[in-house]
Amino acid sequence: MTDAPKYLRTADRLRAAIGEGRYRQGDRLPGEDALAKELGVSAGTAVRALELLKLDGTVEGRRGSGVYVQSVTPSRRVGPSHCAGASWAAARIWPADAAPSFDVDQVSTTTTPPPPAVAALFGLEPEEKVLRSDCRLLAAGRPVRLVSLYLPQEVAAGTSVDRPDAGPADIRAILAEAGRPAVHVRQEIRARAPYSGDAARLAIPVGRLVLDEFRVYFDVHRQVVGVEQTIMDSASHVLENECDL
């Protein structure tokens, strides 16, 4: 589209150059002036094009070093074939041959009042507390996901997550350990602007959106027994679902 602003067309040209392998994963791009000359545009146009590519995760800026082609391949998260009747409990979230390798840090377990939306799901009064488990996942050293689990105290009591030095928790494993296995889950995913804490912990540039995944787990009595919230860098994830029609 020749009517598109020049910086958008310049961003398209840069994406194409990266897609064709002219600049490979981890390569440093030319400086702004050199890139502008190479593309035949003004320095201002080149800068605006690079900012777009930073927002969608095609490139990343490194302070004092320059701009590089993204060095982290987006994680592909594959959901179950729920359209075909398969249950979440029996489905793999990650295919066995594509499971990414994550490092984990910022692990913490606290007893605290939950956010209002979680308190309402559990039917708690404003000051009542739940067990909260938090961690951050990193791919190739780069933070890509924040995970928070919320469990009623009577469910979490005596499980492996119910101690100050507990490691990262798998909510379904914890619920099974507690004798309250989840048999149904409701999932909501939306794109939103990151809160200041999200942006800082994920180290994402201003303007990039996050994916906010909210899962509510139910036991056999349809009682809410756990809530899991995952905040994902939108440039680092692909969410995929497949089903028969």
C-alpha positions as CSV (number, residue, x, y, z in Angstrom):
1,M,0.0,0.0,0.0
2,T,1.8,3.1,-1.2
3,D,-0.7,5.3,0.7
4,A,0.7,3.9,4.0
5,P,3.0,6.2,6.0
6,K,6.6,5.9,5.1
7,Y,7.7,4.6,8.5
8,L,5.2,1.7,8.2
9,R,6.5,0.8,4.8
10,T,10.0,1.0,6.1
11,A,9.1,-1.3,9.0
12,D,7.6,-3.7,6.4
13,R,10.9,-3.7,4.5
14,L,12.9,-4.4,7.6
15,R,10.6,-7.3,8.6
16,A,11.0,-8.7,5.1
17,A,14.8,-8.4,5.3
18,I,14.8,-10.2,8.6
19,G,12.4,-12.9,7.3
20,E,14.6,-13.4,4.3
21,G,17.6,-14.0,6.5
22,R,19.5,-10.8,5.6
23,Y,19.6,-10.1,9.3
24,R,19.5,-13.3,11.4
25,Q,18.4,-13.9,15.0
26,G,20.8,-12.2,17.3
27,D,22.4,-10.0,14.6
28,R,23.0,-6.3,15.4
29,L,21.3,-3.9,13.0
30,P,23.2,-1.0,11.5
31,G,23.0,2.3,13.5
32,E,20.2,4.6,12.8
33,D,22.1,6.9,10.3
34,A,23.6,3.9,8.5
35,L,20.2,2.1,8.4
36,A,18.5,5.2,7.1
37,K,21.1,5.6,4.3
38,E,20.8,1.9,3.4
39,L,17.0,2.2,3.2
40,G,16.9,5.6,1.5
41,V,14.8,7.2,4.2
42,S,15.4,9.9,6.8
43,A,16.9,9.1,10.2
44,G,13.5,10.0,11.8
45,T,11.7,7.5,9.6
46,A,14.2,4.8,10.4
47,V,13.8,5.4,14.1
48,R,10.0,5.2,13.9
49,A,10.2,2.0,12.0
50,L,12.6,0.5,14.6
51,E,10.2,1.5,17.4
52,L,7.4,-0.4,15.7
53,L,9.6,-3.5,15.4
54,K,10.6,-3.2,19.0
55,L,6.9,-3.2,20.0
56,D,6.0,-6.3,18.1
57,G,9.1,-8.1,19.3
58,T,10.9,-8.4,15.9
59,V,13.9,-6.5,17.3
60,E,15.2,-5.5,20.8
61,G,17.1,-2.6,21.9
62,R,20.1,-3.1,24.2
63,R,21.2,-0.1,26.2
64,G,24.6,1.2,25.0
65,S,24.9,-1.5,22.4
66,G,22.3,-1.0,19.7
67,V,19.3,-2.8,18.2
68,Y,19.4,-6.5,17.6
69,V,17.1,-9.0,15.9
70,Q,15.1,-10.8,18.6
71,S,17.2,-13.6,20.1
72,V,14.2,-15.5,21.7
73,T,12.0,-17.6,19.6
74,P,8.3,-17.1,20.6
75,S,6.9,-19.9,22.7
76,R,4.0,-21.7,21.0
77,R,1.3,-22.6,23.6
78,V,-1.0,-25.2,22.3
79,G,-4.4,-25.6,23.9
80,P,-6.5,-28.8,24.0
81,S,-9.0,-29.8,21.4
82,H,-11.9,-28.7,23.6
83,C,-14.1,-28.2,20.6
84,A,-13.9,-32.0,20.0
85,G,-14.8,-32.8,23.5
86,A,-11.4,-33.5,25.0
87,S,-11.1,-32.3,28.6
88,W,-8.5,-29.9,29.9
89,A,-7.5,-32.3,32.7
90,A,-6.4,-34.9,30.1
91,A,-4.8,-32.6,27.6
92,R,-1.2,-31.5,27.2
93,I,-0.7,-27.7,27.3
94,W,2.7,-28.2,25.6
95,P,3.3,-30.9,22.9
96,A,5.9,-33.3,24.1
97,D,8.2,-32.5,21.2
98,A,7.9,-28.7,21.5
99,A,8.0,-28.1,25.3
100,P,10.1,-25.0,25.9
101,S,12.8,-24.9,28.5
102,F,12.3,-22.2,31.1
103,D,14.4,-20.9,33.9
104,V,12.5,-19.7,37.0
105,D,13.2,-16.9,39.4
106,Q,11.4,-14.4,41.7
107,V,9.7,-17.3,43.5
108,S,7.6,-16.4,46.5
109,T,4.8,-17.9,48.6
110,T,2.7,-15.6,50.8
111,T,-0.6,-15.6,52.7
112,T,-2.4,-12.5,51.7
113,P,-5.8,-11.0,50.8
114,P,-6.4,-11.8,47.1
115,P,-7.4,-9.3,44.4
116,P,-11.2,-8.5,44.5
117,A,-12.0,-10.7,41.5
118,V,-10.3,-13.7,43.0
119,A,-11.9,-13.1,46.4
120,A,-15.3,-13.0,44.7
121,L,-14.7,-16.3,43.0
122,F,-13.8,-18.0,46.3
123,G,-16.7,-16.2,48.1
124,L,-14.3,-14.5,50.6
125,E,-14.8,-11.4,52.7
126,P,-12.5,-8.5,51.9
127,E,-9.9,-9.2,54.6
128,E,-9.9,-13.0,54.3
129,K,-6.6,-14.4,53.0
130,V,-5.5,-17.1,50.6
131,L,-2.2,-18.7,49.8
132,R,-0.5,-17.0,46.8
133,S,2.4,-18.5,44.9
134,D,4.4,-16.3,42.4
135,C,7.2,-16.9,40.0
136,R,8.7,-15.5,36.8
137,L,9.7,-17.6,33.8
138,L,12.7,-16.8,31.6
139,A,13.6,-18.1,28.1
140,A,17.2,-17.8,27.1
141,G,17.7,-15.5,30.1
142,R,14.9,-13.1,29.1
143,P,11.7,-12.8,31.3
144,V,8.7,-13.8,29.3
145,R,6.0,-14.9,31.7
146,L,4.7,-14.0,35.3
147,V,2.6,-16.7,37.0
148,S,0.5,-16.2,40.1
149,L,-1.5,-19.0,41.8
150,Y,-4.3,-18.4,44.4
151,L,-5.5,-21.2,46.6
152,P,-8.0,-21.2,49.6
153,Q,-6.1,-21.8,52.8
154,E,-8.1,-24.9,53.6
155,V,-7.1,-26.4,50.2
156,A,-3.4,-25.4,50.4
157,A,-3.0,-26.5,54.0
158,G,-0.5,-29.3,54.4
159,T,0.5,-29.4,50.7
160,S,4.0,-28.9,49.3
161,V,3.3,-25.3,48.5
162,D,2.3,-24.5,52.1
163,R,5.7,-23.5,53.3
164,P,7.8,-20.3,53.0
165,D,10.6,-22.0,51.0
166,A,8.2,-23.7,48.5
167,G,9.4,-23.8,44.9
168,P,7.4,-23.1,41.8
169,A,4.0,-24.7,42.0
170,D,1.9,-26.6,39.5
171,I,-1.7,-25.8,40.4
172,R,-3.2,-29.1,39.1
173,A,-0.6,-31.1,41.0
174,I,-1.2,-29.1,44.2
175,L,-5.0,-29.6,43.9
176,A,-4.5,-33.4,43.4
177,E,-2.2,-33.5,46.4
178,A,-4.8,-31.7,48.5
179,G,-7.4,-34.3,47.5
180,R,-9.4,-31.7,45.5
181,P,-8.4,-32.5,41.9
182,A,-9.7,-30.1,39.3
183,V,-12.1,-31.6,36.8
184,H,-13.1,-28.4,34.9
185,V,-11.4,-25.1,34.1
186,R,-12.6,-21.8,32.7
187,Q,-10.1,-19.8,30.8
188,E,-10.1,-16.1,29.7
189,I,-7.3,-14.5,27.6
190,R,-7.2,-10.8,26.8
191,A,-4.6,-8.3,25.5
192,R,-4.1,-5.3,27.7
193,A,-1.6,-2.6,28.5
194,P,0.8,-3.8,31.2
195,Y,0.6,-2.5,34.7
196,S,3.8,-0.8,35.9
197,G,4.9,-3.9,37.9
198,D,4.3,-6.2,34.9
199,A,6.4,-4.0,32.6
200,A,9.3,-3.8,35.0
201,R,9.4,-7.5,35.8
202,L,9.1,-8.5,32.1
203,A,11.5,-5.7,31.0
204,I,9.3,-4.8,28.0
205,P,9.3,-1.5,26.1
206,V,6.7,1.2,26.6
207,G,3.7,0.5,24.3
208,R,4.0,-3.3,24.0
209,L,0.9,-5.2,25.2
210,V,0.8,-8.2,27.4
211,L,-1.5,-11.3,27.2
212,D,-3.4,-11.8,30.5
213,E,-4.6,-15.4,30.9
214,F,-7.0,-16.1,33.8
215,R,-7.9,-19.7,34.7
216,V,-10.5,-20.7,37.3
217,Y,-10.3,-24.4,38.4
218,F,-13.4,-26.3,39.7
219,D,-13.6,-29.6,41.6
220,V,-16.2,-32.3,41.0
221,H,-18.7,-30.4,43.0
222,R,-18.2,-27.3,40.7
223,Q,-16.6,-25.4,43.6
224,V,-13.8,-23.1,42.8
225,V,-10.6,-24.6,44.3
226,G,-7.9,-22.5,42.6
227,V,-7.1,-19.6,40.3
228,E,-4.1,-19.1,38.1
229,Q,-3.1,-15.9,36.4
230,T,-0.4,-15.7,33.8
231,I,0.9,-12.5,32.3
232,M,2.8,-13.0,29.1
233,D,5.0,-10.8,26.9
234,S,2.8,-10.6,23.8
235,A,5.9,-10.7,21.5
236,S,7.2,-13.9,23.1
237,H,4.1,-16.1,22.8
238,V,1.8,-17.7,20.2
239,L,-1.4,-19.2,21.5
240,E,-2.8,-22.0,19.4
241,N,-6.0,-24.0,19.4
242,E,-7.1,-26.7,17.1
243,C,-10.4,-28.6,16.8
244,D,-12.5,-30.6,14.5
245,L,-15.6,-28.9,13.0
